[in-house]
Amino acid sequence: MAEKKKRLHMSERTVEDRIRDFEEVPLGYTPEQAMEEARRCIQCKNPLCVKGCPVEVKIPEFIQLVAQGDFDAAVKKIKETNALPAICGRVCPQEEQCELKCVLGVKGEPVAIGTLERFVADWERENVKIRPQTTEHGAQITGKAKVAVVGSGPAGLTCAGDLARLGYQITIFESLHVTGGVLNYGIPEFRLPKAIVNLEVEYVKTLGVEITTDMLIGNVYTIGELLKEYQAVFIGSGAGLPKFMGIPGENLGGVYSANEYLFRVNMMKAWKFPEYLTPVKIGKKVAVVGGGNVAMDSARVSLRLGAEEVYILYRRTKEEMPARIEEIKRAVEEGIVFKILTLPVQYHANSEGWVNEAECLQMELGEPDTSGRRRPVEIPNSNFRLSLDTVIVAIGNSPNPLIPTRTPELKTEKWGGVIVTPEGMTSLPKVYAGGDIVRGAATVISAMGDGKVAAKAIHNQLSKS
Amino acid sequence: MNKILKKEKLNESVSRILIEAPHIARAARAGQFVVVVPQENSERIPLTIADFDRTKGTITIIFQIVGATTAVLNSLKEGDEIAHLLGPLGVPSHVESLGTVVIIGGGVGIAEIYPAVKAFREKGNKVITIIGARSEDLLIYREELERQSNLFKITTDDGSCGRKGFVSDELKDLIAAGEKIDLVIAVGPVPMMKVCCDVTRINNIKTLVSLNPLMLDATGMCGICRVTVGGKVKFGCVDGPEFDGHQVDFAELTGRLKAYKDVEKKAYDHVCRLLGGSNL
């Protein structure tokens, strides 16, 4: 057995170096580092890490291949169950999933599974040309069953990839002009480079998946119309609807939803304005409302666009923030100011109708609520004003209502989520759904897990008939 | 895909293009719009579907050169392809048989009322159309609209064509003359729509306006198009573009439309340099 070694952490770019550009922050492993870290894995007979992975990546097997230096075999092993490893290696919350279950974590630090996944995916990108794929059971099914997938985000790409590997003819319909969904419009370049997203999408295309962009299902073709052409439909249309607080002044100039702000920057490349024609206006003092990953992303984007002071306004404390610990850590390092226990209640404007102050209440933590987190309670008469010129509201998104509105037979929860069985089946026969359209705003990997589950169910249904 | 089949200049700053778009033509209805991305680096801009032909698989859009992306769109020629075209978007107009419908268009809004004029006429309504612009050379779609209307009125600010004055003056006169109006639809610049609503509010005539807030994805994701209607926040792209004009907060809309005015100039200048000013 290998002697007990400490977990190897990736090196990162220095704060001064990184906060003025959109390049990635962590630098990844060298092959030597990857092999060294991989050797820490004790190859459990009953690996708990795999149980923590929504897409059941064969973790000990791929890590053993890394330890042996066979990176090509390692990436193939991952891709048996996960078509998007370069993405998962970067944005999965491994600390809550595979790495949380790793037995090394009981006494020390778990194996850096996510970093290893990232390493092999990056190694492949740099060393292997995309290879044409062969299907597993192609012979039986090819040319017969057709499945439509709505949305090219993580749920749709995974469902499409899995079904294509089984030999189905898949068409993905994407409403935007760029593929990838939230991977493209939501997560910033410095956390998930768009070149990587595009390559992973290209990989899914090599499996035989066709992607049609600029096609809004619901408006152009209804789900019912798709079913005349396709034997099954998977809806992965995401959590598109931004939430607002409904407080006075939220419609003033300078108040963005995080969706709008990130869409301008990530998808429309407003950071390259005017080479790209979509503008974004960023002031000197920016307040981001919320404590999730999207809030951290919005704050760190603001800094990179030249804001002088960036605040996070959050009504609880850092401990209750839903953002990943490493994202909070990087935001703090970069100089984002955390104003915790702070709740905006109104925005005030200058004479031009542009926001110039946030009126906030000071909060304190009370008893735990149903989510298990301590409930924030207002301190009476604690109002104070924060001077600023940009507000980004990052308090979450609801499921995109477009398809449910146009498909009245599709049953939804009161809060908008499409209701599905554990297999991903909706109330409509032959129609499946997964990802944020079902869960509300969740994670990339849970969406991928849903895509996988639905692909399995669709295969079961279609191979029976 | 998205090939420009025909392009015409309607006046100094307004062009009409016929685009091959069978999917959109198939599903389009009066009152809806498309998002146009003329080239890969362009903005996503919303433009009203001014006409569609399901059998030929074409749509018509009319646009005014007001900024960088419309300038790029205008630089495309017949035979060129538009990089991205998404639609139909928005809630279609609710077209029904009501009796007398007054449809008002101002500026480039004149072209945008054409599908509504056609649709309300087909439902057997008496359609009175009023169009207005600063001067005669800016009037578009005159013959098409006149042909479809029971009664057709023109106003110009300078009196170079039709009545000297505003569309709202013509509307006031219709009401004063005892015309029983069941619905007014107003499409055009925000001040024009607001004034029309002021006139109809005191006369208790239901009025629909087609709003033109800034948009980005135009599928309900970003919220930049939010407008306050009857005290509630609505998204112009998915809840609109048509709203009850008497409920719209026009002052807020005016403010939100100004958000990028200063930076837009920079993009426009950038595009003009690239295009060499040849098409403007």
HADDOCK unambig.tbl for C-alpha pairs under 7 A between the chains (distance, minus, plus):
assign (segid A and resid 177 and name CA) (segid B and resid 84 and name CA) 6.38 0.50 0.50
assign (segid A and resid 214 and name CA) (segid B and resid 84 and name CA) 6.64 0.50 0.50
assign (segid A and resid 214 and name CA) (segid B and resid 85 and name CA) 6.32 0.50 0.50
assign (segid A and resid 214 and name CA) (segid B and resid 86 and name CA) 5.05 0.50 0.50
assign (segid A and resid 215 and name CA) (segid B and resid 86 and name CA) 6.42 0.50 0.50
assign (segid A and resid 216 and name CA) (segid B and resid 87 and name CA) 6.92 0.50 0.50
assign (segid A and resid 219 and name CA) (segid B and resid 88 and name CA) 6.44 0.50 0.50
assign (segid A and resid 219 and name CA) (segid B and resid 89 and name CA) 6.97 0.50 0.50
assign (segid A and resid 220 and name CA) (segid B and resid 23 and name CA) 6.56 0.50 0.50
assign (segid A and resid 220 and name CA) (segid B and resid 24 and name CA) 6.54 0.50 0.50
assign (segid A and resid 220 and name CA) (segid B and resid 27 and name CA) 5.54 0.50 0.50
assign (segid A and resid 220 and name CA) (segid B and resid 88 and name CA) 6.74 0.50 0.50
assign (segid A and resid 240 and name CA) (segid B and resid 220 and name CA) 6.76 0.50 0.50
assign (segid A and resid 240 and name CA) (segid B and resid 221 and name CA) 4.58 0.50 0.50
assign (segid A and resid 241 and name CA) (segid B and resid 220 and name CA) 6.10 0.50 0.50
assign (segid A and resid 241 and name CA) (segid B and resid 221 and name CA) 5.03 0.50 0.50
assign (segid A and resid 242 and name CA) (segid B and resid 221 and name CA) 6.36 0.50 0.50
assign (segid A and resid 242 and name CA) (segid B and resid 222 and name CA) 6.64 0.50 0.50
assign (segid A and resid 242 and name CA) (segid B and resid 223 and name CA) 6.91 0.50 0.50
assign (segid A and resid 253 and name CA) (segid B and resid 256 and name CA) 6.05 0.50 0.50
assign (segid A and resid 253 and name CA) (segid B and resid 259 and name CA) 5.99 0.50 0.50
assign (segid A and resid 257 and name CA) (segid B and resid 222 and name CA) 6.53 0.50 0.50
assign (segid A and resid 257 and name CA) (segid B and resid 223 and name CA) 6.67 0.50 0.50
assign (segid A and resid 259 and name CA) (segid B and resid 221 and name CA) 6.69 0.50 0.50
assign (segid A and resid 259 and name CA) (segid B and resid 222 and name CA) 5.08 0.50 0.50
assign (segid A and resid 260 and name CA) (segid B and resid 222 and name CA) 4.25 0.50 0.50
assign (segid A and resid 260 and name CA) (segid B and resid 223 and name CA) 6.66 0.50 0.50
assign (segid A and resid 260 and name CA) (segid B and resid 224 and name CA) 6.68 0.50 0.50
assign (segid A and resid 274 and name CA) (segid B and resid 267 and name CA) 5.27 0.50 0.50
assign (segid A and resid 274 and name CA) (segid B and resid 270 and name CA) 6.77 0.50 0.50
assign (segid A and resid 276 and name CA) (segid B and resid 41 and name CA) 4.73 0.50 0.50
assign (segid A and resid 276 and name CA) (segid B and resid 42 and name CA) 6.31 0.50 0.50
assign (segid A and resid 277 and name CA) (segid B and resid 41 and name CA) 6.16 0.50 0.50
assign (segid A and resid 277 and name CA) (segid B and resid 42 and name CA) 5.18 0.50 0.50
assign (segid A and resid 277 and name CA) (segid B and resid 43 and name CA) 5.57 0.50 0.50
assign (segid A and resid 277 and name CA) (segid B and resid 267 and name CA) 5.94 0.50 0.50
assign (segid A and resid 278 and name CA) (segid B and resid 42 and name CA) 6.85 0.50 0.50
assign (segid A and resid 278 and name CA) (segid B and resid 43 and name CA) 5.02 0.50 0.50
assign (segid A and resid 279 and name CA) (segid B and resid 263 and name CA) 6.76 0.50 0.50
assign (segid A and resid 353 and name CA) (segid B and resid 255 and name CA) 6.61 0.50 0.50
